[in-house]
């Protein structure tokens, strides 16, 4: 079996917002996002593109139809607030009985479709029970969203919806948010995202670093909330000499709010600059900063780069 792992809210955020020319949510084998809460809770609101997992009359979770789980890259399950792989339902049930003597305890998490059970909330650990069924069919570990729906939507309220069905053209038109490098502090994106006022509001962006030749309009040099580093997207461009300026600006502005680093496409220049900042602020050598699992969403964008600034990072670890 593939096993179970916890998934931080920032990881699911980045999974949902990956893109090439289009959002990766358009790919049928990219993400299977499942909601293990009650039907009532799901209908009230859920994470975008999530489908509600069903149960049989005996309360056993059913494998979603029309999904080839063995081919899916990310299978993510969430309930209301499970935060540990030890949060199994019967432990929660026993504690609830002790804490609520004299009241009727819920009989279980089965029968979500019945009118009586729909008035209740899903118990802690429902996502784990569901994931244990799914892991028998997946090639990669099933991810359990840490803190569940409650924690995720507290961080990313703009990614919740009541929409149940998504047409292919709607997924094609979905506009991803910038990649989150440091939760609620540092983001990396492209020119379109930098010019989107709603994105700045949702992510509470207070400053921008523009590493491109294009001019952005939402932030200005005069307000001291914009650092414009005009660098061409060329292998010969000198970005390395500007790293100290970039790093010190991000350091100063992150103390006041979130910072967005962007370039035209949100690839080589912005990702190289962000990697330099991580090395500067956390004192990571490049070989550690690029390890899988450490800023995964950043390193995936610079793996194949050959511009001179990135090659300079290989040679020098301090600046």
N, C-alpha and C positions, 0 to 999 in steps of 0.2 A: 504493500500500500504506500501511497505517496506521502502520507503524514499530514499533520496540521501545524501551522505556524501563525503567530500573531502578526497582524498588519497594522502599522501605525496609521492614523488618519492622513498624515502627509503623504504616505505611500499610495493610498487609494486616490488621493487628490491628483497625484502625478500620473497614476495609471489612467485616470479619466481624461487627463489633459495632454496626453502624448499625441503627436501628429507628424505626418510627413507633408504631402501636399494637402491631404485631408485629415480629419480626425481619425485616429486609429480605432475609434469606436465603430467605424464603418466595416472593419474587418470581422467576419463572423467567428473566427477562432482566436480573437485577441482577448476578450474579457467576457466572463460569465459572472454577473453580479447578482446575488440572490439575497432576498429579504426574508428572514425567518420569523418575523413578527406576525401578529394576528392580522386578519384581513382588515379589521377596522383601522388598526394603526397604519397599515400599508396604504389604505385609501385616503387617510388623512394627509399623508405626505411620505415620500421616500426619496432615496438618492437617485439622481437621474440615471436612466437606463436599467435600473434594478427591476427584476421580476420577482414576484412573490413565489416562494417554494411551496408546493402543495403537500398534503398528507393524506394517507389512506384512512379509512374508518377506524383502524386500530391505532392511529397516531404516528405511524412510521412515515418518515419523510420520503418523498418520491423524487427520483432523478428527473430533472426537467426534460420535457420532450423537445425534439428538434435541436438539441445541443449535443455535439460530439465532445464530451468532456475530455477524452483522451487526447484531443487535438488542441484544446484550449490552453493558451499561455497562462492566463490569470483566472483562477476561480476564487472569488471572494464572497464570503457569507457574513452577514451581520444580523444581530438582533437589537434589542434596545440598548443594552449597556454591558454586555459581557466584556471583561477586561483581563481575564486570565484563562489559560487552558485548564485550570482547576475549577472553573466556575461551571460545574455540572448541575443539572436541574435538581436532582434529589438532595444535594447538599443545601441548596437554596431553599428547597421545600421544607426540610427539617428545621432549619433556622427560622423560617417564617412561622411554622407551627408554634415554636417556643415563644416567639415575640408577639404572636397575635392569638393567644389563648382566648377562647370564648367566641372566636369568629370562625366562620367556615373557610377552611383552606381550599385552594383550587385543587381539582382532582387530577390535573396533569396538563400537558400542553397539547394533547390530542384533540381532534375534533374542532379545528379552527373554523370550519365552515358553518358550524351550528350557531344559531342566534345567541345562545347563552354564552358560549365561549368567546364570541366576537366582542363581548362587552368587557372582556378582560385583556390585560396586556400580556405579551409573551414573557416567559420567565427568563431570568438570567441563565445562560447556558444553552438556550435553544439553538443558537448558531453552531455550537460545538456538536450537538446531537445531529444536526443536519450535515455538518461537515464530515462526520464519521461515516455517513452513508456515501457521500460524494467521493471521498478519498479512495474508495474501492475502484473508481472509474477514471481518475485523473492521472496524468503522467507527472505533473508538478504538484508540490504540496498545496493543500487547500488553505487559503488565508482567512483567518478570523479577524474581523475589524475590531481592534482594541478600543474598548469604550463604546462600541456599537454606534447606533444611529444618533444617540443623544450627544455623544462627544464629537462625532464627525460634523453634525449640523451646527453645533455650537461654534466650530471653527470655520465652517464653509456653508453658511446658511443659503448662499446663492446657488448651491448645487443640489437643492432639494426641489421636489416637484410633485404634482398630483398626476402627471401624465403617465399613462400606462403603456400605450402602444407608440412605437417609434417607426415611422416610415423610412425607407432607405434614403430618400431625398432629404429628410429632416436630419439624419445623421451626417449626410454630406455637408449640410449647411451649418452644422454645429461648430461654433467658434471656441477653440480651446483657450484656457487661461495660461498665463506664464508658468513655467516650471518653478516649483518651490524648492529652494536650495536649503535655506534655514527657516524653519517654521515661523511664519508671521514676521520675518525679518528681511530675508533676501530672496529675490525672485529673478528669473532670467527669461527673457522673451524676445519677441521680434518687433519690428516697427509698427505693425498694425496694432498689436496689444498695447504698445506704449502710447498710442494715440486714442485709445478707447477710454473715454471718461468713466464708463461704468466699471471697467476692470480696476481702474485706479481707486474708485470708491469702495468696491467690494474687498479689495486686498489692502486697503488703507495705505496705499503708496504715498510716501511723503517726499521722496526724492528719486531722481532717475540718473543713470549713467548711460549716455548715448555714445556707443562706439561704432559710429558709421558716418558717412558723409552727408546723410539726409538730415534735415532739420525737423525736430519735433516741436509741437506747439503747446502742449499742456503744461510744461514746466519751462522756466526761463533761467538764464544765467543771472539775470538781475535779482531774482528772488533767492539766489543761492541754493536752489533745490535741484539744479541741473548741472551736471558735468558733461560737457560735449567734447569728446575726444574724436576728432575727425580723422579717421583712419580708413584707407581704402581696403577693400576685400581682395587683397593681393598677397601672394606668398612672400613678397619682398617688403611688405609694410612693416614699419618699426613700431610695434606695440610694446615691446619689452621696456623701452626707456620710459614709458608712461605708466608702468605698473605702480610705482610709489604714489603717484598722484591719484590714481584710481583707488588704490587700497586705503589711503588716508581719507579720501572723500567718503567711501563706503563706511569706514569705521565711525566717522563723525556723524553721518546721517542716520546710521542704524540706531544710534542712541536716542533718536527722536521719533523713529518710526520705520516702516518698511521701505526698502530700496529696490528698485527695478533696474537691472542691467540689461540693456538690449542692443542688438545690432539689426541690420536689415532683415535677415532671415532667422536670427536667433541661434546661429550655429557657431562658426569658428571664432569670430572675434569676441563675442560676448562670453562664450563658454571658456575660452582661454583666459579672459580677464577674471572671471569668477573663480576659476581654478587657482589663479595666482593669488586672489584674495584669501581663499581657504588656506593656502600654504602660508600666507603672511599672517593671518589671524590665529590659526591653530598650530602653526609651526609643523605642518605635515610636509615631509619630503614628497616629491612628486610620485614616487612609486607607491607610497601609502595612500596619498590622496586619490589615486586612480584605482584603488582596489575595488573589486566588485562588492556592492553592498554599501560602500561609502560614497554618498552623493551619486547614486546609480544614475539618476536622470541627467546629471551633468556629464559624467564620464562617457556615457553612451553617445554623446554628441561630439566628443573630441577624439574618439578612438582613432579615426582615420585621418586626422589633420596633419598637414605638413607645413603650415605657415611658419615663418621664421620665429615668431613670438613663442609659439608652442615648443619649437625645437630649443629655443633659449631656456625654457623652463626645465628641460632635461639637463642642461649644462649647469645651471645656477639655481640654487635652492633658496637664496635670500636676496632681497631687494628692498 
